[in-house]
Amino acid sequence: MLDINMSDVFAVLKSLIPEFVAIGVLLILAIIATIAVNKRTVKQVANRKLIHSESWIVALTGTVVAVSLMLTGPMATIMDNTSVEKRKLSDTTVAAANTLAEETQNEAITLLKNEDSALPLSAKKINVFGWSSTNPVYGGSGSGSISDQYPTVSLLEGMKKAGLQTNSELSSLYTKYNDKRPKNGMFEVDWSLPELPVEQYPSKAVTDAKNFSDQAIVVIARVGGEGSDLPTNMKAKNVTYTDNSKQYPDFKEGEHYLQLSQSERNMLDMVTKDFSKVTLVYNGANTFQFDFLQTYPQIKSVVWCPPAGQNGFTSLGRVLTGKLNPSGKTSDTFIKDLKQSPTWNNFGDFAYDNVTEFKIKSEYSGLDVEPHFVNYSEGIYVGYRFYETAAKEGIINYDDMVLYPFGYGLSYTKFEQKMGPLIHKDSKISFDVSVTNTGSKAGKDVVESYYSAPYTDGGIEKASTNLVAFEKTKLLQPGESQTITVSFNESDMASYDEHNAKSYVLEEGDYTISIQSDSHHALDSKNVTIDKSITYDGKGSDKLRTGDKKAATNLFDSVRGDNVTYLSRAGHFANYAKATAAPASMSMSDSVKARFVNNGNYDPKKFDKASDKMPTTGAKNGVTLSDLYGKSYDDPLWDELLDQLSVKDMDNLIANGGFGTSPVKSIGKPKLIDADGPAALNNNFTKIGSIGFPSSTALACTWNTELARRFGDMIGQMAHDMGITGWYAPAMNMHRSAFGGRNFEYFSEDGLLAGTMASNEVGGAQKHGVYAYMKHLALNDQETNRTNMLCTWADEQAMREIFLRPFEMSVKDGGATGAMSGFNYLGSLYCGANSDLLKKLLRNEWGFRGTVVTDYFGNYDLFQNADQEIRNGNDLMLATLNVTNHVSDQSATSVKAMREACHNILYTTGNSWMYADGSPKVKIPAWRMAMYAVWALTVVLVIWTELVALKRFKARRKAADLSVLEQVADNPIEVELTSQPNQESDNEK
């Protein structure tokens, strides 16, 4: 669940100021009237009492009106979201989800090292060292977190479920030292790593542990979250960290979060001194720096257990005991020194030094913000593509740099893979792979197929090794074989030539197709020859890549930037030092300044077209949204439906898209609910959540497409139980750097692996009528400054071949009808207002039909602008506050854009499962019913009070008149003289 942001609270209060002022004024006036109208100022009791009554009736009525305006205005979306029916998962769904979650983690756990057959464990009693053994990582913070609504299986409980007996005295030491993991939220991050200092272990602790068992497991964990990237310098001023000991610092200047702390190193010294067979369990989504393993030969086995969700640690116990044979493969490359990554110097915090003209004071945060930037200077050489190619070109020694390759993972058995004849026919390449379990235990293996393309020095950039297809086997018994058919299109081996052809090109020459145990070790290979180069420019029936609606051509020349040197293979990576160095310039060029847009210089009038005509609005055609269910996007009936929308209808639908879509009475559309969370369905307002699954990184480590499809199916099933129609997931940005704060939400460093998993999730959910908002489009791969006008600079080849590929596959293969735009800028334009991205690429080239929603709208008033966004392809504002999310301009140009945005929103929502049986019946929110009741009660109360006041007024006047008459009768001259000055005129009466 998302944390409560106090800035959001203040923003809500700020939006309500006019209503609060009105209430205050009314109350003050009523009080003034009560005090001012007294015996001295108004002698007649009847008049005085009437004025008092009327002033408080007005105050009451005005207060009710003001509160109603608050609720139906700025707070409407929040109130709707918090008052929806709290529907939970059925017992059947809970059981099925738990089973699938366990199956997923069963195949996600990856065995990285296993010397001397240290695993499976030979003893039932084990010592588990490390504070994280009592506080493991289940997921991450922010939108990717998991609900605490369902019980979790802890790491130690998972071991016990597998039949292991753990040393409770050790566990007790850790829980007494610190029983909670430090805060890691979106708005507050404590990077402290609690680890009991060695000097605080009781003197007999290790001796008692040795007597308990000669088996030792050490657990180390790292956590990430939305809003912050992992620290690359633990001594930086903005890093909150508390050392475990006053005798030494846990980290020295320049040391990072993904290496051992001094307390952890001291613990390893202690454990390896007394135990000769140690298993290290790493629990985290970000690749850890295992450079210390050679220092500790006693560490015989290493297990990677990515964030396990609510019950995934059961799988860890099974793997350790041998009840389960590990079959996970790494989704990223583990290198020995993360500072040697080509992204090290170009990831993180980079502020322009000459952009004061674009400075904006955020009304939300109160801070002055200027644009920032990040350079994707490594080009296509991300992850293994760099390490494999650099080794081939001779600029690195592979074994000195890489510890565990991409796609690597060990098993308790052995497999043999044999590659059959290669068939190249009808622009497809296929071959069979025979996989045989040659060992003594049942297990699963992965067939990984890579290609190597012919490369011309100085020509189109090409990595020497590229994953092109993969498939996981079934559970193979000892001696059992399975034949896997590998098939892919020859166009899948094409490279994007942004400089000359400005299209995808499959160059002529010999392509090596191989099956490998990982990205570095080939098992078998064969060559296929492309006789003639093919340019996929759409000029001919055979000139489109498979799945393309329109040929790709350059759209992002301006995103390349003016001051970025991109890594090139030319001359054996001759420009490596320059390309991977920190930015040479911190200045924004004049040409970029001329294109840069934020809310400080955006004027909708500049983009109005005089030729645009105001579309029809408010028609009475009698069409409801349910009439469009199952119809094509271009069906003529859409025009009749859209004609019925008023400008106010359109504006409300577009503006109020936070965790759901607004009701539209004129077309019979009720409010529909969208939920957050790539590992679960989380309703951040009702606090109702689903079962939390293992992280996306864990799913990628399974290399099992069936599990991804089943996860999407389960999302659909859980959504039906919970009354949810939209899912803010899957998240499919890249593991560009090991320090990405949301790497647990994302899949891999490889676009194909990420895209295959993501598209299967999307397809599974869409099959159930649940629209998946694939996110965050695009290049939103770091958290640092992502909301501070972060200009992302990248070359188009890298964008298309790596960073955009999962989105492309999710549209073409998964049938996505939803997308969430990124907070970052592509070059000089915010992603949510970039028509090249959202119109030309997403819709025109890929054929996407559906809704693009912003990332959270409301606190980033620096650049988010509803008018600018709808004109450029972003349809829906993920806003829970009615502050700046409304369309400010209502020219013909703007209203046309509003109509198109509503078409996209309604196409997506109208094809959800809620419309499968006609117009959905949705209850009026409880708060609205309560408000209507208060209105009715107020009307009754006002009328009754008014009648009572008037009745009493008449009674008092009558009594006063009788009193005067009596006085006249007793002393007529005196009464006349004394009463005359106070008599009222006929008009006053």
WOHUKA-V625758 format. One line per field, one symbol per residue. burial: # if it has 24 or more other C-alpha atoms within 12 Angstrom, else .. Layout:
BEGIN
burial=???
END
This chain:
BEGIN
burial=###....#..##..##..##.##..#..##..##..#......###########################################.##...##.###################...####..########################..#.#######################..#...##.###..##########..#...##..##.#######################....#.#.##.....##...##################.####################..#########################################################..#..###.####...#######################.#....#..###################..##...#.#########...###############....##################..#########.#########..#######...##########.#########...#####....##############.############..##..##.#####...##...##.######.#.#..........#.#.....########..#...############################.##################################################################################################################################################################################.#######################################################################...##....#.##..#......#...#..##..#...#....................................
END
